[in-house]
Every structure is written in C-alpha cells, then in structure tokens.
Amino acid sequence: MVRIIMKLKSKIQLTFIISILLFTIVGCRCTLLPSAEEKQKLQPISLRYWRVWDSPSNFSGILSAYSAVHPNISISMQILRYEEFERKLLEAYADQKPPDIISFHYAWLPKYVDKKYITPLPSKISMAFQYKQTTMGIKEETIIELKNTPIPTLTQLKNDFIETVSNDVVIDNKIYGLPLSLDTMVLYYNRDLLDKARIPVPPTNWEEFQTAVKKITALNEKGGIEIAGAALGSADNILRSPDILMLLMKQSGASIIQNGSVQFTSSKRAGYNPGLVALQFYTDFSNPQKEVYSWNNEMPDSLRAFADKKLAFYFGYSYDLPSIISFSRNTLNLGITKMPQLQQGEPEANIANYWVETVSSRSKHINEAWDFILFETSKKQVESYLTSAKKPTALRALVDTQLKDEKMNIFASQLLTSQSWYRGKDINAAEEIIKDMINNVNAGQDPAQSLNMAAQRIQQTIN
C-alpha cells in the first residue's frame, strides 16, 4: 500500500515538473519566440509629429499611454509658429523629409490631397500590442498580441464627430483627417462698459446688438471713436473678419459654397439676396453716416482694443481667451456669451474653426502614424487633451460633459449648430478676397458689384 502511494506521489511530482517546463516554454514564447510577423511589427519605429499652437505637455498623458502598449514606437513632437508652419512644411516636402504626422487647418485638406501630400485612413491596420501578464501568480510575462485597429466607417465618423467634420475631412469617400477639438466663434464683452451704458444683459440677437452698440459707442468732439461698441465693418484690423462676415451670410440664408459653387446670392426667397444683406449689415458699422457707426480703419486691432478696454464687444474663439487675459493683465471684467442670431424662430447658425491630424503620403510608417491618430482622437485620450488644452470638443460624446463645465459651456452650446464655410484649395486667398470686398465697399464701390466680383474670384480658388 505504501509502495503504491509512493509511486502515485512520484507520478504527481513528475507531472507537475513537466507542466512547469511546458508552461515555461509555451508561456515564454510570446516574449522569446515571436512569429515573423510579430518580429516585423516590433521593429523600432520613430514618428515625427508637427503641430502649432499646442504645448507638448498637453500630449504627455496620450504619449505615455500609447507607449505603454507600443513601446517600440517613439513619437517626437515639434511645435512650430503659425507664421512659419506651412512654409517649413512645404520645404520639408521639397527636401523629401516631411513629418509623418501633421496637424493643420481643416481647409488645407483639399489642397494637400490635390498635391498628393497626404494619405487617407487605410481600410485595415494591424498592430502588435505588448502588455504584462502574471500567470498563476508565479511569473510576469510580456504578452505580444497582433490586433486589427478598428477603422471608423463614414457613418461612424458622422455619428462620433460634430456634423461639419464629416463634411470637411471626407474626400472621394476617404477620411483624410481627424480633429482633437473644434472651436466656435463667441461674443466676448466688457461687463463694465455694458453696465455703464445701462445694458443689464448681453444681446442675443442682432437687433439687440445694434441697440447696445449705439448706446455704448462714444465719439469725441472731432468725431473720433473713443469707445467702440463693436469691431465690425472693416477688414484688416478685425481679427477673423472673413469668418464674421461668412457667419452673417450663413445666418441670412446663404449657402456660401455648395457642390463646388459659390452661392453668396442664392436664396429660397424670391428677390432676396442674403449675401448682400449680410455685407451691408457688416459694413454699416464702419460707415460714419449710419447710427451703428463704431469702428474704422484707424482703430487698433480688435483684440488689442478689447483688452485695452476701448471696445465693448469682441468676436473671437476659445483660443483668444489666453491672449485677452494676458494683454489686459487680467484686469478686464470679462463676459462670454453665445453669438447673436437672427430673430427668435430662425434656425441658429454658428461658425466652426478647427485643425485636423493627418498623415504624410511620404511617411514610411503610414499604418503606425494613422494608428496613433485613431488612438489620440479616441474619447478617453481626447478627454485628457481637452482638459489640459482647455478647448471645445469635436466629439459628440463629450458635448454634454462640456456643457456642465463653466469655462467651456458657451462654446459647447454652439457645437451642434456650427459649420465651416470654405471647401476649396486656397483658404488664405479666399480670406484675402473677402477682405478686399469689404475694403472696396468702404471705399465707395457698389456692394452688389463687390459681392459678385468676390464670388467670381473665390470660385477660382475652388476649381
């Protein structure tokens, strides 16, 4: 009986030893014996990432999280000044050394697609994931697993992001970029100047806005503007003046650009010219003969005037806030409210302004570059970025969260009604044409003629 027990114990011990050996050999295969495909995907990769505006610290959490699952991939981020960005980018392409990942304005996409400088999101991306795993509490192993990265469909893109994104980043049914955030223009105001003019709340529509501007604007004995109600009417000293005018056109009912055609003047209402109505409304604010006269070409730039407390209303984006606080030395009694709209009952319209992340067609690691973009624009990672960068979201899933954020709720409240206005190949030229149109009207040219000439010139940037 004892001999039988001893034999049984020996068999159990032998089985246990064999199991441990098998466990060691098989279990370690993930680390020591990767497949040929795994070996290829585990090769060290360096990705270069060019951006403007942001600080690298806004991405520290994202980069760390990505490195944890892809330790073989290193990403070096370079922040360039806006004034030099496109010049240096084009020089890099000319030298055959562009960055792998690029962040640029959504309106640049058609131009860069046309030049074949960027590549769309691939239909399939396979990546090697690495993570630690402890088995049976005995041994920690590095597990290597090949996974296909989920690729969003066009329907998913539309469901996940603010409406304008799918309209802007999809070209020939391919996705060419994804945003981390999306900005909307709001109305900044000086609470002290409104209080002085006995205006208890900021305007919500343009009729109230005109009334407020007339109450606030103060002229000296020579007719010079001492305190400006609004920075409207001119072109070159008003930041984002083309956006303001295009928003007025949208609210007036103009399609602006539809199916590749400039539509400033078309309307469903017979005899109504929405572009002309918007242009005349805008330029009235720089016409000394009008009651709403409050601005002219002699004024400083609009942001500086607002920060210096010489301007009551300033139209700007969330990215303007740090400059306003800095220039005013944080002494401005600042308020932020939604953009004025037409009278109640009319559909709300707002302007969108944002940048997208895309991949160079010259990159040697297109799949890995796009995999990182998909990772950084996912909900969890975007939350990290938005919290650090203090920007409005481009993801629908985060709108409600930002509506509860005191510093973001005004911007977030406009996201679902915001649209971009330009879809062509040269946004910079189009904006200069709009400024020319404004200046021509202020110089005495017939507004209808100026509008038609501008539409023809902008059409040339689209064809």
PEWOTA-V323790 format. One record per residue. OMEGA is omega in whole degrees, -180 to 180 (999 if undefined). D_LAST is the distance of its C-alpha to the last C-alpha in whole Angstrom. Layout:
OMEGA	D_LAST
OMEGA	D_LAST
This chain:
178	96
180	95
-179	94
-179	92
180	91
178	90
-179	88
178	86
179	85
179	85
-180	82
-180	80
180	80
179	79
-180	76
-180	75
179	75
180	73
179	71
179	70
179	69
-180	67
-179	65
-177	65
-176	64
-178	61
-177	60
-176	59
-178	57
-179	54
-171	55
-175	57
178	56
179	52
180	50
180	48
178	45
178	46
-178	47
-177	44
179	42
177	44
178	44
-178	43
175	39
179	38
177	34
-172	33
-180	31
179	29
167	28
175	29
-169	31
171	33
177	36
180	38
178	40
-176	38
-175	38
179	41
-180	42
-179	39
179	40
-180	43
180	43
-180	41
-179	43
-180	46
178	44
-176	43
179	45
-178	44
176	40
-178	40
177	37
-177	37
178	35
179	33
-179	32
175	30
-179	30
-176	26
-177	26
-167	27
-174	25
178	22
-180	23
179	26
179	24
175	22
179	25
176	27
-180	24
179	25
-179	28
-180	28
179	29
176	27
178	28
-178	29
-176	28
172	25
175	25
-175	22
-177	20
-175	18
176	15
-174	15
-178	15
180	11
-177	11
173	15
-180	14
179	11
-177	14
180	17
-179	19
-175	20
-177	21
176	22
-179	25
178	27
179	29
176	32
177	34
-177	38
174	39
179	43
177	44
175	48
-179	50
178	54
177	56
-177	60
177	62
178	65
-174	66
-170	67
175	64
-178	60
170	58
-179	54
176	52
-177	49
176	47
-180	44
172	42
178	38
177	36
-180	35
-179	31
173	30
178	28
178	25
178	28
177	30
-179	27
180	26
-174	30
-173	31
175	28
-170	27
-175	24
-177	21
-179	22
177	21
-173	18
-170	17
180	18
179	18
-177	15
177	16
177	19
-179	20
-176	21
179	20
177	22
-178	25
171	26
-179	29
179	29
-175	27
174	27
-180	28
180	28
178	32
172	34
179	37
179	40
-176	43
-178	46
180	48
177	46
178	46
-179	50
180	51
179	49
176	50
-171	47
-179	49
-180	45
-178	42
177	40
177	38
-172	36
177	34
176	38
-180	40
179	37
179	38
180	42
-179	42
180	40
180	42
-172	45
-173	44
-179	43
179	46
175	46
-175	48
178	51
180	48
178	45
-177	44
177	42
176	45
-179	43
176	40
-177	39
173	36
178	33
172	31
178	29
-175	28
-166	25
-179	26
175	30
-180	29
179	27
179	24
176	24
179	20
-179	21
-179	24
178	22
175	20
177	23
177	25
179	22
-180	22
179	26
176	25
179	23
176	20
-178	17
176	15
-178	12
-180	13
177	11
-178	8
178	9
-174	11
180	14
-168	16
-175	19
-179	19
176	23
180	25
-178	28
177	28
-178	28
-179	27
-174	24
179	23
-180	21
178	23
-179	26
-179	25
180	24
177	28
-177	29
-174	28
176	29
-176	32
176	33
179	33
-177	35
-179	38
-177	39
180	38
-177	40
-180	38
-177	38
-174	38
174	35
-176	34
-180	33
-178	36
174	36
179	36
-168	33
-179	33
179	34
-180	37
179	38
180	39
180	40
176	43
176	44
-177	42
-177	40
-176	40
179	37
177	34
-178	31
-178	30
180	30
-179	32
178	32
-172	33
178	36
180	38
179	37
-180	38
-179	42
-177	42
-180	41
-176	44
177	46
179	46
-177	48
175	45
-165	47
172	43
178	42
179	39
-178	38
177	35
174	32
179	33
173	32
-178	32
-179	36
-179	37
177	36
-180	33
180	30
178	30
178	27
-176	26
179	23
179	23
-175	22
179	23
-180	23
176	23
-178	25
-174	23
178	25
176	24
-180	23
-179	26
176	28
-176	32
-176	32
-178	29
-179	32
179	34
179	31
178	29
179	33
179	33
177	30
179	31
-175	35
179	34
176	32
-173	34
-176	36
-178	39
179	38
177	35
178	38
-179	40
-176	37
178	36
-179	40
-175	40
-180	36
-180	37
177	34
-176	32
171	32
-179	29
178	31
-175	32
-177	36
-179	36
-179	36
178	39
-179	41
175	39
179	40
-180	43
-175	42
-177	43
-176	41
-168	38
179	38
179	37
-178	33
-178	34
-179	35
-172	31
-173	29
177	29
-177	28
178	25
171	21
-178	19
-174	16
174	13
180	11
-173	8
179	8
-179	10
-179	13
178	15
-180	13
-180	12
178	16
178	17
178	16
177	17
177	21
180	20
179	20
-180	23
180	25
178	24
180	26
178	29
176	29
179	30
179	27
-177	26
-180	25
178	23
178	22
-179	20
-179	19
178	17
180	16
179	15
179	12
-179	11
178	10
178	9
180	6
178	5
-178	6
-177	4
999	0
